[in-house]
């Protein structure tokens, strides 16, 4: 009798657990607005790995020159690491070449603006030519980011954005990117209002993204950076 009762209870527990898991999967599927199917996402990830791997190798002389110049021009580390929020809402450390003085945010988070006196002389040059972003190829290689996605933000700003538009969490179904649809067509973001506009564009990108669109965004980014545009 006890064995029969235990079997029944175990069966009931398994059924309840399965129902909960199925419900969670359905909720996740409903909340995903990603237009790419599994195969496209796998191809996109493969392309990210190949491009970031060879990009790091090809650009290694540039990295070396920047590192030497960085150490000669100002005190502090060569690289700048900062926690951002990525896929599935998980934090990761984004890597850039340092462009500001070491104590730039001792008073709290603050977005860079034109004429920002926290920028070092060499850091200003790096930003103007978007060279500070190159180390993010490592983030792409290890899977924190993609070449194309939404630009990852800090939790400090995400909290402010979500007070106005909670749909930000829909971005978490995909990896953030080194460049983005919003970066190309909306430019540099330095206010919460611009972040909200960028969010609308990021959501639009996710709803219609394809491998072809990603390639177009990459070429558009290279073109705009080559022209010296601030993006």
Secondary structure, 3 states (H helix, E strand, C coil): CHHHHHHHHHHHHHHHHHHHHHHHHHHHHHHCCCCCCHHHHHHHHHHHHHHHHHHHHHCHHHHHHHHHHHHHHCCCCCEEEEEEECHHHCEEEEEEECCECCCCCCCCCCCCCCCCCCECHHHHHHHHCCHHHCCHHHHHHHCCEEEEECCCCCHHHHHHHHHHCHHHHHHHHCCEEEEEHHHHHHCCCCCHHHHHHHHHHHHHHHHHCCHHHHHHHHHHHHHHHHCCCCC
